[in-house]
Amino acid sequence: MYVPLGGVVASSQPVLVVDDDPAMSDLLTERLERDLDGVAVSGTTDPAAALDSVERGEPSCLVSDYDMPNIDGLSLLWRVREIDDRLPFVLFTGRGSEEIASEAISAGVTDYVQKGGSESFTVLANSVERALARMRAEREHEAARRSLAAKDATLESLFESIPTPAVVVAATDPTMPVSQMNPAFTRRFDVDPERTIGAAVASLVEVVGEGSVEAVAGASTGVREELTCRTPAGEHEFLVTVVATGSDGDER
C-alpha cells in the first residue's frame, strides 16, 4: 500500500516516463497514476521525444530507464540538464552498479531507484512525490523572492521620488547614523551622499531652537513634530515624521 509523504501533490503536474520497453512504460504510467494524487503521467519509448517535451517545458518530472538502445538513461540525463538543470529526473533501473549511481549523481540526478519487486514501485512513487513537492516549494520560494524584490524596488523608487527631504537612520545606534538619503535631502541640505552616508544625523541636520531629529526618530513610529533646521538657503521649518523601515523597527 502506498503511503503519501508530506501532503497531496498539486494537481495537473505532468510526469513523463521514458522506457524503451512499451510494457514497462505502460506499467509505470499506470502505477504512478494510481499511486500519486493530482499528477498526469504519460509514457514514451523514445528518448528523443522526451527531450522534445523537455524543450517545450512540458513535464514537471522525468522518470527514465537506464538500459535503452539509442541513448541510455545517463546520456538522457546529461542532455536534459543542458536544457533544464532543475527539472526533477529520477533514474529507475535494474542496473545497480555503483559506478552508474555515481555518474548519475555527478550529472545531477534527483534520485536513483533500483528496479526489483513490487516495493520498488512504491519507492519510485515516493521519490517522484518528494521531487515534485521540492520543486513546487522551490518555485514558491522563488516567486516570493521575486515579489519581495519587486516590492523593495517599488519602495526604493518611492523613497527616491519623495519631494521632501528624507533620510533613513539606525534608531538603535545612539548617534543615529544615516544609511540612506533621497535626492530632495541632498539638495536641501547641500550634502554629498557618497561622503556623508554613515555620518550622525545631527552632523547633517542642524536644528535651530528646541528639539532634535534624534529625539523625534527615537520616538515611536507615527510621531510627527515640527522642527526648524538651518540649511544653506536659510532656516526652514520641517514637519518631521517617523516611519519604521526595518523588519524589527530598528531603522527609521
N, C-alpha and C positions, 0 to 999 in steps of 0.2 A: 504494500500500500504506500503510495507516495504521500509524504508529509510536507506541505508547503513550508518554506523558510522565510520568515520576515515579511509576511503580508502578501497581498494579492498583486500580481504583475499588472501593470497598466494595460488597458485594452488596446487592441489594434497594433501591437508590437510585432512586426513580421520577423520570423525566424526562417532562415534558409538552410536546408540540409543538402550537403554535397556528398554523394557516394556513387561510384561507378556501377554498383550493383543495384539494379532497379528494385529488387525485392527488399534490400536493406534500406534503400532510400524511402520506399513506401512505408516500411515498418517503423522507421524512426519518425517519419512525419506523423504517422498515426499515433504512436506512443506519446510524442511531445504534445500533440494536440489534446490528447486525453489527460495527460498529467499536469499540464500547465493551464492556468486560467488566463483568459484575455490575450492570448497570442494567436497569430495566424501563421501556421507552419506550412511551407511549401518545400518541395524537393526537386533536385535536378541531378542527372548523372554526368553533366557536362561542366567541368571547372571553368571553361571559357564563358559559359552562360552565367555562372556565378559571379565572375569578375565584371561582366557587363552590368549585372544587377547592382554590384557594389559601386561601380562607376556612377550609376543613376541614383545612388543613395537610398536604395530601397530597403535592404534588410537592417534590422536592429541588432541582429546576432547571426553569426555564421557557425554552423556545425559541419565539420568536414572529416571524412575518412582520410587515412594516410596512404594506403596502397591503392593508387589509381594509375592506369596505364600511360596517359598522356602527360599528366602533371600530378606529382604526389602532393600530399597534404602540406608538407613543409614549403614546397615551392609555391603552392597556392597562398600560404600564409605570407610569404615574403612579398608576393605580388599585391595581396590585399593591403599590407602595411604601407606599400608605396602609394596606395590610393587613399587609405584612411588608417591612421596609426592609432585610432581609439576604438574602432569597431570591435565589439566582443567576438573573439574567434576561439571556438572550443574544438580541439582535435580529439576525435573519437575513433580509436584504432585498436586493432587486435595486435599490433606490433608493440611490445612492451620494452623495447630497447631503451636503456638509459641514455644512449647517445642521441636517439631521436628526441627523447624528452628534453635533454639539454639543449639541443639545437632549436627545439620549439620555443623554449623559454627565452633563448637568445634572440629569436625572431619576434618576440613579443606576443606569444600565445597567451590567451586569457586563462585557459585551463586545459589540462591534458587528462582525458578519461580513457581507461583501457576497457575494451570490449570483453565480455565474458559473463554469461549468465544473465538472468532477469534483473539482478541487482544493479548491473551496470547501467541499465536504462534509468533506474531511479537516481543513481549518482549523476548521470548526464542531465536529467531534468532539474535536479538541484543546482547543478553547475550553471545551466542556462538561466535559471531564475535569478541566481546571485548576480550573474553577469548583467542581466537586464536591469536589475534593481540598482546595481552600482552605476551603470551608465545613466539611468534616469536621475540618480542623485547627483552625479557629476554635471549633468545638463541643467538641473535645477539650481545647483550652486553657481554655475557659470552665468545663468540668466539673472540670478540675484546679484552677482558681482557686477554685471553689465548695468543692471538697473541702478545700483548704488553709484557706479561710476558716472552714469548719466545724471543722476541727482546731484552729485558733487560738482559736476561740470556746470549744471544749471545754477547752483548756489554760488559758485565762483563767478559766473557771468553776472549774476545779480549783484554780488558784492562789488565787483569792479564798476558796475554802471550806476551805483547809488550816487545821486547828485550831491549829497552832503558828505563831509569828511567822516571816514570810518576806519577804525583800527581793530585788530584782534590782539588781545593781550592775555598772558598766562596769569589768571587770577590767583592761583595758588602760590605764586612767587611774590615775595614782599615788594620787589622792585617793579613788578608787572611789566616784564619786557614785551616789546611789540613783536609779534610774529608775522603780521601782515598788515598792509595799509592799502587803501584804494586810491585811485588817481586824484579824486577830489581832495583827499587829505594831503597828498604830496604837493598839490598846487596851493592849497590854502595856507599850509604851514611852511612851504618852500623847503622841503626836505628831499634828500635822495634816498629812496628805499633800499638801494643796494648797500648804502653806508650806514643806515640807521636801523635796519632790522636787528632786533636783539637788544636795542637800547631801551632804557627805562622810559615808560610813557611820560613821566614827569619831565624828562630832559627834552622831550619834543613838544609838549603842550604846557605852556606857562599860564597858570590860572591867575587872574587878577582878582584880588579880594579873597573872600572866604570860599572854602570848598576845594576839592581836588578831584582830578579824574580817577585817581586810585581809590578814593573813598567811595565814589559812585560805582566804579567797576567792582569793588569788593563787596558791594551790597547785593541784595537778592535780585534775581532775574526779574525784569519788568520795571525796575526803578527808573524814574526819569527826573532829571534835575537840570536847572538852568545854571550855566557857568559862563563867566566872561573870560575869554582867553586872548592872549596877545599874539598877533600874527604879524608878518612883515608888512601887511597893509593896514595895521592898526588893530585896536581892540574890537572883538566881535563877540556877540552873545551866541551861545550854542545850547541846544537842548540835548543833553547827554542821555542816551537810553542804553540800558544794559540788556544784552541778549546773550544767552549761553550758546556756545557753538560746539563745544566738546561733548562727547558722549557721556562723560561723567561730570559735565558742567565746569570743568577747570579752565576753560578758555572763554573770554568774553570780548 
